[in-house]
Every structure is written in C-alpha cells, then in structure tokens.
Amino acid sequence: MDTPPSIADTLGYLQYYFQELTEHQNTSEHAINITLTGLTAQLHQLTQLMTSPAPALTVALSLPMSLLSVIPLLPVLAALSKQQMRPKLPSPPNFSSK
C-alpha cells in the first residue's frame, strides 16, 4: 500500500524534528552529567576540607568548561538562598477590594 505524499511529508517532518529533539536532549543530558560530576567532586573536596584537621589545607577546585556556563547563575542562586533564609512576613490586608 502506497502512502499518500502529504502523509509521507508529514511523517518525514515529524521524524526530522524528533531526531533534532533527541539530539538536543542528549546534549543537555551530557552537559548535566558533566556538571553533576564536577559539583560532586567539589562537594567531596569541600567535605574533606571541613573534616580535615589541618586548618591551612589548600584545595584546588577545577571547573569543567561546561560548568563555566553555570557561573553566571551563581549570584542568582545566592540571592534565592538569601530570600529563603529571610523570615516570611504576612501580607498586609487588602482593603481596596471592599
């Protein structure tokens, strides 16, 4: 049975974009895995630093290139953590709706 051209074109279109989406997903997954590996190594180094009896211990932290793209987010993450540490104040009553 022959597939009509319009259906074949649609299937080809969907297959192409599915392949593109799969490639983007694989790239993102790879970048996440590299970032997690780097962060895990840094966490391990920081844990060793905190549990080490030598106060003058120097630990060299190396950042993988993929992690460098995350560095601009660090001030944002710091601001979010500060917001979470602040006590939540109740909202003032809204008298304008009465």
Buried (B, 14 or more C-beta within 10 A) or exposed (E): EEEEEEEEEEEEEEEEEEEEEEEEEEEEEEBEEBBEEBBEBBEEBEEEBEEEEEEEEEEEEEBBEBBEEBEEEEEEEEEEEEEEEEEEEEEEEEEEEE
